[in-house]
């Protein structure tokens, strides 16, 4: 039996959400998992492009627009109450991306990286993963794999991980990387990527 058949079992589709620290290899791991399962992989840039193709301008999104009606807006509203009539550009952009993510999940199996996908899809059947790593490991990867100058590695790491943490906190009201939010948290500096990919696939298949 093929890996894909084993993965799907009796389910018609499976969604794996992956988030992680910059430099941990989380994006690379997500891509490899999708390739092994012959399903689509969506990262932050792809989701943003798909949202833009929806032809809805963030500045045109109002608090009471029918565009916002549905589960994701209800979830979002639990964390933020608006005193202003219009939603901010950043908030509207998040809601647009959230709609894109829910649309992706409704159409079939996928691996989705970032964009608070675990929160957006928390009312659906997903397997959520957070990947972190030790500082020396992340710095070495940036220096060797991404050609970031040594004197700029720490600045780059802090800036990108702060961006991810702030984006998650603002849009979910939760702490990025908190153990209670994910089905699996794993240190990519302790295991090789192949092992992590196989573990994610196996546990996603076995989730109750």
C-alpha positions as CSV (number, residue, x, y, z in Angstrom):
1,X,0.0,0.0,0.0
2,X,1.3,3.4,-0.9
3,X,2.2,6.1,1.6
4,X,-0.6,8.2,0.3
5,X,-3.2,5.5,0.8
6,X,-1.9,4.8,4.3
7,X,-2.1,8.5,5.1
8,X,-5.6,9.0,4.0
9,X,-7.1,5.8,5.3
10,X,-10.9,6.2,5.4
11,X,-10.8,10.0,5.4
12,X,-11.5,11.8,2.1
13,X,-9.0,14.5,3.0
14,X,-6.4,15.6,5.6
15,X,-5.1,19.0,6.5
16,X,-1.7,19.5,8.2
17,X,-0.9,23.0,9.5
18,X,2.7,23.8,10.2
19,X,4.2,26.9,11.9
20,X,7.6,27.4,13.3
21,X,10.6,29.6,14.0
22,X,12.5,31.3,11.3
23,X,15.7,29.2,10.7
24,X,14.2,26.0,12.0
25,X,13.5,24.6,8.6
26,X,9.7,24.5,9.2
27,X,8.9,25.6,5.6
28,X,11.2,23.1,4.1
29,X,9.8,20.3,6.2
30,X,6.3,21.3,5.2
31,X,7.1,21.2,1.5
32,X,8.7,17.8,1.8
33,X,5.7,16.4,3.6
34,X,3.4,17.7,0.9
35,X,5.6,16.2,-1.8
36,X,5.7,12.8,-0.1
37,X,1.9,12.8,0.2
38,X,1.4,14.2,-3.3
39,X,-0.8,17.0,-1.9
40,X,-0.6,20.7,-2.3
41,X,1.6,23.0,-0.1
42,X,0.6,26.6,0.7
43,X,3.0,29.1,2.3
44,X,2.4,32.7,3.4
45,X,3.2,34.2,0.0
46,X,0.9,31.8,-1.9
47,X,-2.0,32.5,0.5
48,X,-1.5,36.3,0.1
49,X,-1.5,36.0,-3.7
50,X,-4.7,33.9,-3.6
51,X,-6.3,36.5,-1.3
52,X,-5.4,39.3,-3.7
53,X,-6.8,37.3,-6.6
54,X,-10.1,37.4,-4.7
55,X,-10.3,41.0,-5.8
56,X,-11.4,42.4,-2.5
57,X,-9.4,45.4,-1.3
58,X,-8.7,45.4,2.4
59,X,-9.6,49.1,2.7
60,X,-13.1,48.3,1.4
61,X,-13.8,45.7,4.1
62,X,-16.3,47.0,6.6
63,X,-17.3,45.6,10.0
64,X,-20.8,44.6,8.8
65,X,-20.0,43.4,5.3
66,X,-21.4,40.0,4.3
67,X,-17.8,39.2,3.3
68,X,-17.0,38.8,7.0
69,X,-20.0,36.6,7.9
70,X,-19.1,33.0,8.9
71,X,-17.1,31.1,11.4
72,X,-13.8,32.8,11.1
73,X,-15.2,36.3,11.8
74,X,-17.1,34.9,14.8
75,X,-13.8,33.4,16.1
76,X,-11.9,36.6,15.4
77,X,-14.6,38.8,17.1
78,X,-14.2,36.8,20.3
79,X,-10.7,38.2,20.6
80,X,-11.3,41.8,19.5
81,X,-14.2,44.2,19.9
82,X,-14.2,47.2,17.6
83,X,-15.2,50.6,18.6
84,X,-14.6,52.0,15.1
85,X,-16.9,51.3,12.2
86,X,-14.2,50.2,9.8
87,X,-11.8,47.4,10.4
88,X,-8.1,48.3,10.1
89,X,-6.2,47.4,7.0
90,X,-4.1,44.7,8.9
91,X,-7.2,43.1,10.4
92,X,-9.0,43.1,7.0
93,X,-6.0,41.5,5.4
94,X,-6.0,38.8,8.0
95,X,-9.7,38.1,7.5
96,X,-9.1,37.9,3.8
97,X,-6.2,35.4,4.3
98,X,-8.4,33.4,6.7
99,X,-11.1,33.1,4.1
100,X,-8.5,31.8,1.6
101,X,-7.3,29.3,4.1
102,X,-10.8,28.0,4.8
103,X,-11.4,27.8,1.1
104,X,-8.2,25.7,0.6
105,X,-9.2,23.4,3.4
106,X,-12.7,22.9,2.0
107,X,-11.3,21.7,-1.4
108,X,-9.0,18.9,-0.4
109,X,-5.9,17.7,1.4
110,X,-3.1,20.2,1.9
111,X,-0.2,21.3,4.0
112,X,-0.6,24.9,5.1
113,X,2.3,26.9,6.5
114,X,1.9,30.0,8.7
115,X,-0.9,32.6,8.5
116,X,-2.4,31.4,11.8
117,X,-3.9,28.4,9.9
118,X,-4.1,26.3,13.1
119,X,-6.4,29.0,14.6
120,X,-8.4,29.6,11.5
121,X,-9.1,25.9,11.1
122,X,-9.4,25.0,14.8
123,X,-13.0,24.0,14.4
124,X,-12.1,21.5,11.7
125,X,-10.2,18.2,11.5
126,X,-6.5,19.1,11.3
127,X,-3.1,18.0,12.6
128,X,-1.2,21.1,13.8
129,X,2.6,21.2,14.1
130,X,5.0,23.8,15.5
131,X,8.7,23.5,14.8
132,X,11.4,25.2,16.8
133,X,15.2,24.9,17.0
134,X,18.2,25.9,19.1
135,X,19.7,29.3,18.4
136,X,23.0,28.0,17.1
137,X,21.3,25.7,14.7
138,X,19.1,28.5,13.3
139,X,22.1,30.8,13.0
140,X,24.1,28.2,11.2
141,X,21.3,27.5,8.7
142,X,20.9,31.2,7.9
143,X,24.6,31.6,7.4
144,X,25.2,28.5,5.4
145,X,21.9,27.9,3.5
146,X,20.7,31.5,3.0
147,X,24.0,33.3,2.7
148,X,23.1,35.8,5.5
149,X,26.2,37.6,6.7
150,X,27.3,36.5,10.1
151,X,27.0,40.0,11.6
152,X,23.4,40.2,10.4
153,X,22.2,36.7,11.3
154,X,21.0,37.5,14.9
155,X,19.2,40.6,13.7
156,X,17.5,38.7,10.9
157,X,16.4,35.9,13.2
158,X,15.0,38.3,15.9
159,X,13.2,40.5,13.4
160,X,11.5,37.6,11.5
161,X,10.5,35.6,14.6
162,X,9.2,38.8,16.3
163,X,7.1,39.5,13.2
164,X,5.7,35.9,13.3
165,X,5.0,36.0,17.0
166,X,3.3,39.5,16.9
167,X,1.2,38.5,13.9
168,X,0.0,35.4,15.7
169,X,-0.7,37.1,19.0
170,X,-2.5,40.0,17.3
171,X,-4.8,37.9,15.2
172,X,-5.5,35.0,17.6
173,X,-5.1,36.4,21.1
174,X,-2.8,33.5,21.9
175,X,1.0,33.1,22.4
176,X,2.8,31.8,19.3
177,X,4.4,28.4,19.9
178,X,2.4,27.7,23.1
179,X,2.3,23.9,23.7
180,X,-1.5,24.0,24.3
181,X,-2.2,25.1,20.8
182,X,-0.6,22.3,18.7
183,X,-0.8,18.6,18.3
184,X,2.9,18.3,18.0
185,X,5.9,20.5,18.9
186,X,9.3,19.3,17.8
187,X,12.9,20.6,17.9
188,X,14.4,20.4,14.4
189,X,17.9,20.8,15.8
190,X,17.6,17.4,17.6
191,X,16.2,15.3,14.7
192,X,17.0,15.2,11.0
193,X,14.3,16.6,8.7
194,X,13.5,13.2,7.2
195,X,12.7,11.8,10.7
196,X,10.5,14.8,11.5
197,X,8.6,14.5,8.2
198,X,8.0,10.8,8.7
199,X,6.8,11.4,12.3
200,X,4.4,14.1,11.3
201,X,2.9,12.0,8.6
202,X,2.6,9.0,11.0
203,X,1.0,11.0,13.8
204,X,-1.3,12.9,11.5
205,X,-2.6,9.5,10.3
206,X,-3.1,8.2,13.8
207,X,-4.8,11.3,15.3
208,X,-8.2,10.3,16.8
